[in-house]
Amino acid sequence: MSETLSWRGPITRWDGEKAVYHLLTIGGGVAEDLTMHERLRRLELGGRRGFGSVKVMATIGGTRWKTSVFPSKSGEWWLLVGKKVLKAEDLAAGDEAELALELL
């Protein structure tokens, strides 16, 4: 049985060396839940996934996709939001997005 977490926050634009990325920064109690889930999975599997990531099924509006969330050093988590999702949901940097994460 999987757990579903909800978060609402702004889409942030980040200019990388080779591309522009859009992401949601997840904090608060949802970030704590993700951290605990990652720790439990690490104990179960005897190791950590790449970058300490957690596999999720993400949903914004009517768009659902399988992806991963990544921890930051500040204790928050990042979800990359692709161009297809931005276009399908008519979102841009600075817009608020309602996110549902199903932990896999």
N, C-alpha and C positions, 0 to 999 in steps of 0.2 A: 504494500500500500504506500502510495507516495503522498508527500505533504505539499500543499500549495500555499505560497506566500504572496502577499500583495504589497505593492509599493507605488507611490505617485511622486514624480519628480520631473525636473526639466531635462530636456535633451541638451547635451553639451557637445560643442564642436571642438575637436582636438586636431591640430595640424601636425602630422608626423613628418618625418624626413621624406617619405616616399608617397604619402597619401593623406587624405583628410578622413578622419574617423568621427563618428557620432556615437555617443554613449550615454547611458544612464548611470549615475552614481547612486548606489544603494547604501543607505546608512541605517542607524537606529536599531530597533529590535530585529528587523529583517536581516540586517548584516550580522547580528549576533547569532540568529538562527542558521544562517549560511555557514558561519564559522564553526558552529557546533556540528552541523551536518558533515562538513569537510573533515573535522577531527575524528568523528565516529567512523567515517568511511576509511580514513587512513589506518585506524586501528583494525578495522575489519579486513582490509586488503593487504596490510603490512607495508604500505608505501603510499606515497602521495602522487596524485595526477600531475601532469605538466603545469607548472607555475602555481600549484595548489588550487587549481580550478575545480568547479563543481558542474557536472552535467545537469542541464535543465531543459524543460520545454517552456519556452517563453511565449506569452501572448500579450500583444498590444492591440487594442481594438478588436478587429476581426481577423488579424494576422497572427498565425501561430507557427513557431519554428523551433527546431531542436538546436541547441547551442550550449555554450558554457559561460559561466560568470567567473570573474577573476578577482582575487583579493588584492587590495592595495596595502601599502605599509601603514596607512593611517587607520586601518580596521574597516574601511568601507569596501564595497565590492563594485566591480564595473561590469556592465553588460554592453557589448558592442551592438549597435543598432544599424543594420545595413541599409543601403540605398533603396532596396526593394520594399522594405518595411516603411521607411520614411515616405516613399511615394504612395504606397497603398493606403497609408493612414493620414496622408496629407500633413506630415510633420516636418519641422525644421528646427535648427538650433534655437534654444530658448523656449520652445513649446513644452507644455506640461504633458506628460504621458502617463497613463494608467497601465501598470504592468502586473501581470500574474505570472509567477514562476512555479512550475511543478518540478519538484526535486526528483531526479532520476537516480 
